[in-house]
């Protein structure tokens, strides 16, 4: 259906939301049953697809990733005990929002105005916080209300935020955001020093069953900090900071600054916006008319240049987690070797060798999902068109996701989007994109050290465009032969 106006699109959106709400309960239960059937029949592709769909549904319903990970433990041994699957299904289907009380010690320095002592300043701040819907409790009061708690600090004031959530992690996200919003207001008007939760622990209490969990900030806000070739990129970054031209250094320093603000932010909207600005500030030049075009024209090509390489690297990590050794009849590969580029080349060679590939396939049979992954990597390594299709799909997915993240950025900036647990998955995507993009910019500069940021972006885009042109050229041009380096290394390096 094609719409012509914003109002028609909004009507269509409400209609679709209404239908989705109607079918959601039946669809969710049906999806769980389909996954069970796929597991029983060992149809790996269906298992992967339905698992992704189930996780997406759970996330939309308010589940946190951490709680889902804990819930999976119910299924251990379910192959011989069918009641465990029923228990798992009931946990998901019957789950409701429960009341949680989040107790956070008040460790914020109040700022005294002239003529006011520190105690009066602190009391004023606590009074303002209570007017914002957050209760203030002394340690003695907590012991009276929650007699089962034994982790309370003596002589300490606590902030109490009451929230409803699916699980204890989602509850903590919601409560910390609520508290952060209040403290940010007080800090803005100079009633308190800026707030940081990094060294603070808090308690999350499920009031229905008295379940208690002690949290530290790293338990809730741990980031996915794996960065491909981190040491190599760090070394190149230091060299860039010493020797690159001023505009490039300034842009990267701003990106690092905003990214760091994103890491130390604890309200999800702040974390998202700071990380987006880190990406936007690096991408923005005068080559395009608006913000999003700067991002969409530059980031997707950059993230595609080493995408196939990263796929093979991830496969190696999967093998290591399953304790697979790469000792074969006529070749031996050290999975811990320093040069990851050389490692990927050797893996691609193995996948292209019929005899050695069969040996690898036998090793991967210890895990059905790893076996499926091995088959997928073999297809990419041996079938050029499959590799090209995977790169093209990644380009499209990244571009669509960045457009989605930009719309979310606008909702936050212009409409004060409510801060919910669903932002976490978007923040993780944005973190990944930012890390990979910065890495590509730095590595491109290391090969072209006299280049400005605009030159680097053009090199990145030309590199991807050269791949696209060759891939789409007529058969007489033999694109497979011309892209032989990509097929051997997983890296687009044509410019």
N, C-alpha and C positions, 0 to 999 in steps of 0.2 A: 504494500500500500504506500503510495507516494503522497506526502503532505506538502502544502505550499506555505503555510504560515506557522509561526511559533505557537499560536493558540491551538491549531489543529494537532500539532505535535504533542502539546501538553495533554489534550483530551485523549489522544492515543496512548500516552504514557499512563494516565490514570486507568484507562480501560485494561491495559495489559497488567498493571499492578493488581487490579481487582481480580482478574482471572487467576493470576499467580497465587494470590492469597487463598483463593477457593481450592485450588488443586494441591497446594503445598503439603498438607498433612498426608494425603494419600500418596502423593508422589514420593515423599521422603521415605515412607515405609516401603513402598514398592522398590525404591532404589536400593535399600538395605537388602531386601529379598533377592534382587537381581545380583547383587554382589556375592551373596551367599551361594547362589546357584553357579555363578562363574567360578568361585573358589572350589566348589565340589567337582566341577567339570574341568578344572585346571585350564581354563581359557585365559591365557596371560594377558592378551591385549584388552579383553573385556574387563579383567580385574583392574588393570591400570586405569582405564577410562572411568569405570564406575567408582573407583577409589577417589580419583580426582574430583568427580562430581559430588561425592558424598562429603568430602572435606570442604568443598566450596559451599555446599548447603549448610553444613554445620557452622562455618565461619559467618555466613549471613544470618544465621539464627542466634549468634551471640557467643558461640563457643570460642575459647582461645585455643591456639595451637598446642600450648603446653598441656592443657587439660585433655585434649584429644589424644595426645601422646601417652598420657597416663592411663587413659581409658582403654587403649589398645592392650594393655597388660592383662585385661580380663580374658582375652582370647588365647593366651598361652595355654596350650594343652587342649584346645577346643576340638582338635581333630578326633580325639577319643572321648570327649565329653561334650555332647551337643548342647547341654544346658548352658554352657558358657557363652555360646553364640546368642541364645535367647536372652541371657542376662545383659549382654552387650547391646542388643537391639532395644531391650526395655529401657536401658539407661539413656539411650539417645532419644527414643520416641516419647518417653514419659517425663523427660527432663523439663522442669519449669524454672522460671526465674525465682531464685531464693534470696532471702534477705541476708546481707553480709554487713558486718560492722568492721570498719578499718580503723585501727588505732595507731596513730602516728605521733611519736614524741615531738613536742614543740621545741625545736632548737633553732629558732630564728632570732637574730639580734634586732631588738626594737631600737628605733632612733629617737632619742629624747630631744624635744625642742627646748629652746632657752627657758630656764626657770622650771624645768620638769626633771625629776630624777628618773633613773633607769627603771625602777620598779613601777612607777606610774606609767611610763611609756609602754612597758610590757603589758600592764593591765589594760591599757587603752587598746592595744593591738588585739589582745585576746577578746575584748568586748566587741571589737569590729568584726572579728572572725565569727563570733557566735551569731551576729546579726546577718551573716551571709549563709546561714543554714548549717554551720559546722559546730558541733557541740565541743565544749571544753571540759575535760575531766581530769581531776587529780588522781594520782596513783592509788590513793586510799579509796576513792569512789569506784575505780575500776575493779579493785579487789572485792568490793561489796557487790557490784553488779555481775562480775564474771569470776566467780569463786574458783573456777577451774583453770584460770590463767596463772602461770607462775613465772612468766618472762617479763614482768612489769618492773621498770626501773623505779626505785624509791624516790620520793620527793620530786617527781617529774610531772609536768603538765602534758596531757595528750590531746590531740585533735581527733575527734570521732566523726567519721563520715559514714552515713548509712546509705547503702545502695542495694539495688536488686540486680542479680546477674545469674548467668548459667553456671559459672564455676568461680573458684577462688581467684584465679588469675585475671579473668575478665572483671571481677569485682574490684581487684586492686587497681587495674588500669583506670576504671571509671572513677574510683575514689581519689586516687592520686591526682588525676586531672582536675577533679572538683576542688581539691585542696590547693593545687597549683594555681588555678584560676583566681582563687581568693588571695593567695599570697602575692601573686603578680600585681594585683590591684594595689595592695598595701605598699609593695616595693616601688611601684610607679609614682605614688604620691609621697614617697620618702618617709613612710611610717616604719618601714623595716629595711634591713639590708637585703640585697638579692638573695633568693632562696636556692639552696642546692641540696638535693636528696642523696647525693652520692654516698655519703658515709653514714646514712641513717637506716636503721632497721624498723620494720613495723609489723604489726600483727593483723591478720585477717581472720575473722571469726564468722563461721556459719551459725546463725542463731537457731536454726531448726534442729541441728544435731550436735552443736557445740564443738564442731571440728575447728581446729586452730592451725594456722600455718604462719611461721615466722619468715618474713621476706627481707632480703637485702636488695638494693637497687639492681645489682647485676642479675638477680634471679628473674626480674621482670623486664629489664631493659637491655639485656645482653644483645649485642649486634652480631651479625654474621660477617666477621671481619676477615674471612679468607680472601686473599687477593692473589690472583695468579702471578707468579714470579715476583712476590712482594719485595724481596731483597734487591733484585735486579732493578725493579722500578724505583725503589727508594734511593738507590745509588744514582740512577739517572736523574731523579728529582733533585737531589743535592747538587749535582753538576749543573742542572738547569738553573737552579736558584743562584748559583755563582756566576754563570756565564751567559745566560739567555738575555735577549734584549728586554728593555724595561717593561714594555706593555705586556709581554707574555708573563714575566715574573709577577707583575701586579695582578693579573687575572688569576693566576694559580694561587697566589697568596690569599686573595679574596675568597676563592673557592675553598681553600683549607679552613679559613676563618669561619665561613658560614657552615661548612660541614661539621666543624667542631661544635658550633653553637647547636646544631641539630643533635649531636650526640649527647650533649649535656642537658638538653631540654627534656622535660618530663610530661608536659602536657602534649598530647599527640598532635594537635594542630600546630603547635610551635615546632615540634620535631619535623613534621612534614614540610612546613613552610620554609624553615631554615635550610633543609636539605634541597628543596626545589630551587631556592635562590642560589645555592652553591652551584647547581647544575646550570641554571639560567645565566648566572654572571660569567661563567666560563664560555658559554656558547655565544653570548650576545656580541655582535659586531654591527657595523653599518652596512653589511651586505644584504640584509633583508629588512623589510618594513616593520615587522612586529616580532614580539618575543617568541611566539610559538614556532614561527617559520625558522628562526635561528636554531631552535632546538631540533625541529623535525628534519631539517635539511642536513644536519651535522651528526647528531647522535646515532641514528640508525645505521648509516654506513660504517661509522667507527666500531659499533658493536658487532658488525658482521665480519670484519676483517680477520678476527681470530676465533670466530664462533665454532667452526669445525674442530679447530685445535682444542678448544675448551671441552668439546664433547668427548674427544678421545682422552683428555686429561681426567675428566670426571669418571670415565669408564675405568681408568687405571686406579683411581681412588676407590671405586666400588670393589674392584678386585682385591685391593689391599685390605679393605674392611672384611672381606670374606676369606682372608688369609690365603689367597691364590698366589702360588709362586710362578714365575715365568721362566722356569728351567725346562727347555724342550730338547728334543733329540738332536737337533743340529744348530741350536742357538740358545743363548742365555741372556736375559735382560735384567738389569739391575733397576728395580722400580724406585730406588732411592737416589739415583744418580743426580748430580747437580744440574746438568743441562736438561730441562724439561722439553725443550724443542727436539733434542736428540732422542729423548724417550718416546715422544709421540711419533717421530719418524720410524722408530723401531717397532712400535705397536702396529702402525699402519702396514709395515712390511710383513709382520706376522699374520695379520688379517688377510693379506693378499697371497699368502703361501698356503696352498691347499692342505699339505701335510701338517704343517705346524698349526694352522687354524683348527684342524680337527683335534689336535692335542689340547689346544686351549679350550675348545668347546667341551671336551670331556672333563676338564678341570672345573669348568663353570657349572656343571650339572649338579653341584652340591647345593645350588640355590636356583630355583626356577626363574625368579625375576632377573638374576644375574645372567642366566642362560639366554633369556629373551633379549637382554641388553647386549650380550655378545653377538647375537644374530643381527641386531640392528646396526651395530658398529661394523660388522662384516659387510652388510649391504651398502653402507655409506662408503666404506673403503674400496669396494670392488665395482660399484655402480656409480659412474660419474654423474648421471642425471639425478640419481637419488641424493647425492651430495649437493648438487646445485639447487634442487628443490628445497632441501633443508635450509640452506642459506636464504633463499628467497622467502620462505615462510617465516624465518626468524626476523627478517627485515620488516615484513608486514606486521608481525606481532608486536615488535618493539615500537613501530610507528603508531599503531593503534593504542598501545598501552600508554605511550607518552601523551597522546591526545587526551586520553582518559584522565591521566594524572594532572594535565593542565586544566581540564574542566574542574577537577576537584580543587585545584589551587585557587581557581576563580571563585568557587563556592565559599571557600574559607575566607578569602580576601574580601569578597563583596557581600556575602550573605551570612557571615558568622556561622558557618556550618557547625552543628552540634558535634562535640568531640566524643567519638565512640570507639569501641574496640576494633571495628572494621578498618580503621585507619592503619592498624599495625601492618597488615599485608601490603598496603600501598607503600608504606614507608620502607619496608624490606625490598620491594621492587625498585624503588627510587634509589636506595642505597647501592644496590647491585649495579644499576645503570651508571650512577655517578662514579663508582670505583672503577668500573671497566672503561668508562670514557676518559677519565683522568689518566689511567694507565696507557691508553692508546695515544693520547696527546703527548705524554712524556716520552714514550718509546719512539714516536714519530720525530720529535725534536732531537732525540739522541742520534738519529740518522741524518738529520738536516739541521745542524746546530745554528745556522745563520738565519733560520726562518722566523718570521713573525707569526703570531697566532692565526692571522688570516691565511698565510701561506700554508701553515700546518693543516688547517681545515680543508683547504683546496687539495692538498696532497691526499688526505684521507678520502675525500669525496671522489677525486680522480681515480684513486686506487679501486674503489668499489665500482665506479662507472666503467673502468677498463674491464673489470671482471664481467659486468653485465653485458657490455658490448661484445666481448668475445663469446660469452655463453650463447647469446642470441644471434650470432653471426651465422651465415649460411654453412651448410655441411662441408662445402669445398674448403672452407677456412680451417676445418678440423679443430673446433674449440676444445675438444678433450685433450688433444696433444698440447695446445697452447696453454692450457691450465694444468699442465702436468705437475708444476711446482706446488700448486694448491692441493692436488690429490696426494702428494707425497708428504707434505708438511702440515696440512690443515690450515694454512695461513695464506690469505690473499696478499701477495707482495708483488705487484705488477708495475708500480711506479717508483 
